[in-house]
Amino acid sequence: MDYLWLDNGDIEPHKACPFRMARTNDILTYVEYLKTNEPSIHGKGIQQELQSNYVCPLENVPSRSSVSRILKTDVGWSYKHIQVKHLVRER
């Protein structure tokens, strides 16, 4: 008899990842503010600013991919829009 699964003896459910709350209104507003005032800032800099200005605690700082996702989906900026802002700001 062939089994489609292997028995590894583990019957415990997997632990879910804790919810990081990376998209609260405070974080969204502050990320948009940072990117508007300093278009050349990158994800690491945004993470440091969020933490150093006490917008969110260390354990709830969004990842760099979450910051990028915030800019694209929640704020509505595309990569091209960010580059244009950066070029206009330099002049």
ChimeraX attribute file (.defattr): number of C-alpha atoms within 10 A of each C-alpha:
attribute: neighborCount
match mode: 1-to-1
recipient: residues
	/A:1	3
	/A:2	4
	/A:3	6
	/A:4	5
	/A:5	6
	/A:6	6
	/A:7	7
	/A:8	6
	/A:9	6
	/A:10	7
	/A:11	7
	/A:12	6
	/A:13	6
	/A:14	7
	/A:15	6
	/A:16	6
	/A:17	6
	/A:18	8
	/A:19	7
	/A:20	12
	/A:21	12
	/A:22	17
	/A:23	17
	/A:24	10
	/A:25	9
	/A:26	12
	/A:27	19
	/A:28	16
	/A:29	13
	/A:30	16
	/A:31	21
	/A:32	19
	/A:33	12
	/A:34	17
	/A:35	18
	/A:36	15
	/A:37	12
	/A:38	13
	/A:39	19
	/A:40	16
	/A:41	13
	/A:42	14
	/A:43	17
	/A:44	12
	/A:45	13
	/A:46	20
	/A:47	18
	/A:48	13
	/A:49	17
	/A:50	22
	/A:51	17
	/A:52	12
	/A:53	10
	/A:54	10
	/A:55	14
	/A:56	19
	/A:57	11
	/A:58	13
	/A:59	10
	/A:60	16
	/A:61	22
	/A:62	22
	/A:63	15
	/A:64	15
	/A:65	10
	/A:66	14
	/A:67	23
	/A:68	18
	/A:69	15
	/A:70	20
	/A:71	19
	/A:72	15
	/A:73	10
	/A:74	14
	/A:75	13
	/A:76	12
	/A:77	16
	/A:78	13
	/A:79	11
	/A:80	9
	/A:81	12
	/A:82	16
	/A:83	14
	/A:84	13
	/A:85	16
	/A:86	18
	/A:87	12
	/A:88	9
	/A:89	13
	/A:90	9
	/A:91	5
